[in-house]
Amino acid sequence: MSLPLLELDVLRTFAAGVDIGNFARAAEKIGRSQSAVSLQMKKLEEQLDIAIFEKQGRSLALTGAGRALYDYAKRMLELNEEAVGAVRGIAVDGEVRFGMSVDFENTWLPATLARFTRSHGNVTVEIRMDRNAVLAARVDRGEVDIALLFAHDAGLNSERVADVGMIWIGRPDLAWKPEQPLPLLLLEQPCLFTQAALQALDAARIKWRVAVTSPSLGGLWAAAEAGMGITVRSAVSMPRGLADLGSTLALPSLPGIGLCIKQSEKAGSQAVMRLRQALLDVLQEQL
């Protein structure tokens, strides 16, 4: 008896529905009708001859078989993407000057590079890690081809791909009493996060003092881990051992900030376009 061949298109619909948590919204995302998605899921269960969904109140949940299928579906889709990218990427070469905010050095940078280099080994990637304002200026001058950075408005040739919240970050055991000035750990200006923190504290009439200033994000994290005060960044870059202390210390809420991809006006090579897509894929998965 031959085993059924699972269709990648059906697995893509299945994985999208599980990721989103709603097959109706998944249908909209992949451009199919809800009835077509329902038929695909029914066909999938019939092919496998086992239930992959079970009722939980008014919603659907995965059975044990469904959870196992989801893991395999993700692996098969990734392998398909890698195969297509490898075949298409054979003819792609050249160089990409890729910039990223220092906030993403230990999170999205390795994930993006791993995804891109699997399929585009002939492309030389030059990495520029820097502060947001510096990166934006370098892209405008043509010194960097494409960059991922935080900005309220990154200017020309930029796309705002997401909004990320700012949070108050420090050691979970940070001792601070409201009658005392709040010790702040700040990057050197200009810094959007610093501006937001000071505006929020001043509006809430909370006294503050600068405990540490640093030209690098690593310096801020070292000071935070030493318990010297509190800083403001996004949860994306928060190291282990630190925590969001906003609620714990009853600190004012902070605004969100845009996550932007900014591309040089002259950077339109295939290598740049492929790196941009790899970056978007990583952001879609991790956000």
C-alpha positions, 0 to 999 in steps of 0.5 A: 500500500503506497502512502499518500503524497501530501501537497505543499499548498495544503500544508501551507494553508494548514500551517498558516491557520495554526500560526494565525489561530484562525482559519478564516483569517488564514484564508484571507491571508493566502487569498482563498475562500473559507470554503476552499480552506475547509475543503483542503483541511477535510482532504488532508484528514482523509488522506492521513485517515486520522483526525488532526482537529478536535472541538474545544468549545466553539473553536478547533484545536489540534489533536496529537496527530495534528501537532505532529503534522504541524511540525512536519509541515513547517519543516517541509515548507522550509525545505521547499523554500530552501530548495527553490532559493538555492536553485534560483540563487545559484546565478545570484552573486555580488555584494550587499552592504547590510545594516541593522540597528544594534538592537537586533545584533543577537536576535534577527541578524543571525536568523536573517543571515542564516536564511539568506546564506543557505541559498545565496552562498555566492553573495558577499555580505558586508554587515554594518551594526550601528545606531538608528539615526546613523544607519538612516544617514548611511543609507541616504548617502549610499554607504549601506544598501539596505537596513533594518532600523527603528524610526518614527519616519525613516524618510525616503525609500523606507517601508514601515513593516511593523510597530514595536512597543517600548518597555522599561527594562532592568533587573527584576530585583531593582530597588527604587522608591517613588520618592527617589529620582529614577536612575536612568541608563541612557544611550548618547543622544540622539536616541528615540528611546531616550526622548520617549522615556524622558517625555513620559517621566516628565509628563507623569511628574516622576523625578529622574537622574542619569545614572549611566550614559553609554555610546553602545547598547552593550554598555547599557545592558551591562549597567542594567545587569549590574542593577545600576538603573533602568533603561528603555528599549524594545522587548526584541533586544532584551537580554535574559536576566532582565525584565519589563519593570513598567507595571512592577514600578508603576512607571508611565506607559510608553509609545510604540515605535516603527520598525522600518526597512530602508533601502538605498535609492541606487540599490536594486540588485538581485542580491539586495532584493533577495536579502530584503525578502529573507529579512521580511520572512524572518520578521513575519515568523518572529513578530 
